[in-house]
Structure formats: structure tokens, C-alpha cells
Amino acid sequence: MTTRDTVTIGAFQFLSGESVPSLEIAYESYGEFDGTNAVLICHALTGSSHVARRPDAGDDTAGQARAWWGDVVGPGKAIDTTEYFVVCANVPGSCYGSTGPASTNPETGDPYGTDFPPVTVGDWTRAQRALLDEIGVGRLHAVVGGSVGGMNVLDWLRRYPDDVEYAASIAAAARLDPQCLALDTVARRAITTDPDWNGGHYYGGPEPVDGLARARQIGHIMYLSKASMARKFGRRSAGRETVREKPPDPAAAFFPYREVESYLDYQAEKFTDRFDANSYLYMTRAMDDFDLAAGYESDADAIAAFEGELLVLSFTGDWHFTVEQSEALADACRETDVSVAHHIVESDHGHDAFLVEPEKVGPPLSDLLAVGLEGRSITDTEDEEIDEPEAFAPVHTSLFSE
């Protein structure tokens, strides 16, 4: 069974103190609920509720070309929808069906734009809890997410520790480091300095396409590793047959148009067709703001009340959310006796790895959902030295582009 629907949870006050008169949450569900088998999937920055393939979807794919985790979630997959009732909700502030900046403000009849309240990861968690209450789901068998979705998972553990049995935070961290904060700042400046941004009130007129395109290109560079970029593009020219819409500067006709440039231009063009610039501002702000220890004495204190089991997955080539950051999170859990395992995946895909290597991500997730941290595919790095891998996996096409 699959469902795509929107639930109205009524007036909603955000953690900023501001509120909207009505908050709608778009979600998809897969499988049948038996009262104990619910698994919540938390999507990444520009993901949607369309996490798994739906035979009835056709072109109705929540704005994305294909299911963003269709090789991990589905019948017979690691998160098996014949066994588990899987729910994925589009978070507030996004543009894939849930209320966000592009939505109509019922009090004015116009799009909110930047009048929409500031959104935090905590607001995502609270909205997800409200959605689950509306559809009759109480305690979760598991909550799973990657990237900022992994931060969303951690917020569940500190905000609703009694509501989760198993959790998996994948390619995530307790907070962003200053380098990533800086890159996100530049990406947002690219949008807000676009002449068409108009203070965020561009709906019905020219949209800040160029600014959003530059922001997305910065994001793509963050998602890839040096090794994967070298292997995928090198310094190769894109070839004479590759035509770009317009040269970016007068000298461009003399110098080669490289494959890496062509890739970034192509991904930017596809992204601007499917995502809203204001939502990109709101979503990155929420990610940047997240700090697991906020309001607590430490990360350990923040999750001390969680009595379930947490699997932390990291990837050796990921410099966006590093192995060391995941190990620090695992150490915080051990400090307060939270059951945890840190599973390191050897990969040169960078941050993309949790999407493009289902054969490495799936087994530990499957074991976690079935038997917890005792699963044979789950290993813990405690008391082990973290070494660089001797060999890497081959490079695949990034699913962030879809």
C-alpha cells in the first residue's frame, strides 16, 4: 500500500515565536501499519516526501524526478515496506507540498515569501510528531535520516526520547563546522544579491534563477570529494559539441569549457526548475542553526534520556559531515550510556555516498530495524583507530541531481 496525502495540523507556532494560521504537511507512506512497525524517514536538504518508488506515481513524484532513496526503501529493500510502515514527510519551509515561503498566506491571499516565519530543525520534528498523531502513529519503531535529515533524527532523540526504539543518523553531525557555515553563507548571498530576488517577494515576476543556480553549484561542490571529482571530471574539456547558453565572461571563448563546469551548469539548470530560492534560504538556515547541545550542558546531556539504540553511519570521503564528527557524537552517547554503534563506510563519494551506495548503507539499516545494534552488519569503532581506507569504491552519478 502507498499513500500520498497532505494533512492540515492547524495553527502552528514555530520555535521563533512566530506562527501561521494553518500548517499543511505533505507526506507519503508505504506499507501497512500494525501498531508497532512505523519507520519515519527524514529527508535531506532539498529532498521531498517521495522517498520510495510508487507504482501509481507516474509523473506525480512530489517534484523530484525519482524516489530519492528508492534503492534503500521499498518491497524487499533494506527498509522493507512489506514489513514496515514507512512515513516520509516534507518539512515546513520546503517547497514540495508542505507549507513554506511559496505557499499562500490565507490572511493576505498572497505568497508568504520572506514573511514566512524562521524555521528550525526542531520545528520539523514537532511538525512530524503532529503529523504522526494525525495518522494514528504513536511510538516509532525507528527514525532514520541522512545529512540534515540525520540532524532531524538527533532532534527526535532529545525532543521525544520515549517515542523511538531505534534510530539511524547517517552522514550527519551534532552541528555544522565553520567551513560549511561559511560556504552556506556564500550560497545564500548568491540568492539574496540576485536582482530578481526582490527581498523574497518575487512570486508572479522574474525569479532569482541565477542566484539559486550559483547556490546549488556551491552545494554540489560540498557534496563531492576531491577523489570523486578527480576521477569523474579531471581537467578534461567538455568537448566542442558541448554548448552552453552564454559564456560567463569574455575570455571564456578562448579557454576550454571543462567537464566539471559543464556538470555544475547542468545540475544548476535542473535544480532551478524544481526548487524555490526562498526555500533554499530557509532550509540552509535551519541546518546551520542546528546544535544538538543547545539548551543543554553538552551533546551527551541532550540525548541522555534516550533509552533506545542509535546507529551512526559515516563515510570516509565525506568532508561535509566527517567521520571524526560522527565519532564525537558516538562518544557523547557512550558518555551517558546511550546504546550506540558507529559504522564507518569506506567510500570516496563524499557526502553523496549515503545516496549512491545502497549496497553499503542498506545492510546495517536492515539489521538495525530487525535486531538492533547486535546486527551482523553493524560495527562500532569504539577502541579502534580510524584509518584511511586502502581502496575506494567506484564513482557513480550523484542522486542529489535528481
Number of C-alpha atoms within 10 A of each C-alpha: 12 18 14 19 12 16 16 15 16 12 12 18 15 19 15 11 9 12 15 17 12 14 18 22 23 24 25 21 26 27 20 16 17 11 13 14 19 26 28 23 26 30 25 21 19 20 25 27 29 30 30 26 20 21 8 10 14 9 10 13 20 23 18 21 13 20 20 24 20 18 22 24 23 22 18 12 16 21 28 18 22 15 18 24 25 28 27 25 30 29 32 28 27 27 26 28 23 24 24 29 29 26 19 14 19 12 9 8 9 14 19 22 22 18 13 20 20 20 24 24 27 20 22 23 22 20 22 23 17 19 22 19 13 13 9 11 20 15 20 20 22 25 29 26 24 26 23 30 25 27 29 29 29 31 24 25 27 21 17 17 18 15 19 24 20 25 29 27 28 28 31 31 30 22 19 20 14 10 11 16 17 13 16 21 16 15 23 23 16 20 26 20 14 16 14 18 23 16 15 20 19 18 15 8 10 11 20 23 22 20 23 29 25 22 24 26 21 18 19 20 17 20 20 21 23 16 16 20 17 12 13 17 16 13 15 13 16 17 12 8 6 11 11 12 6 7 11 9 7 7 9 11 10 7 8 15 20 16 18 19 17 18 16 19 18 15 18 24 17 13 21 19 11 16 19 21 30 27 22 23 25 23 24 20 19 20 23 21 16 20 17 23 16 11 10 12 9 13 23 22 17 22 25 19 17 24 17 19 19 29 24 24 28 29 25 25 27 25 20 24 27 20 25 14 20 24 23 16 24 27 20 21 23 16 13 16 15 20 17 24 25 26 23 21 19 20 26 25 29 25 30 27 30 27 18 20 19 17 12 16 22 19 18 23 24 19 18 25 24 15 11 23 23 12 16 12 16 21 17 17 14 14 6 7 7 13 8 9 12 6 9 15 12 12 17 13 10 16 15 19 17 15
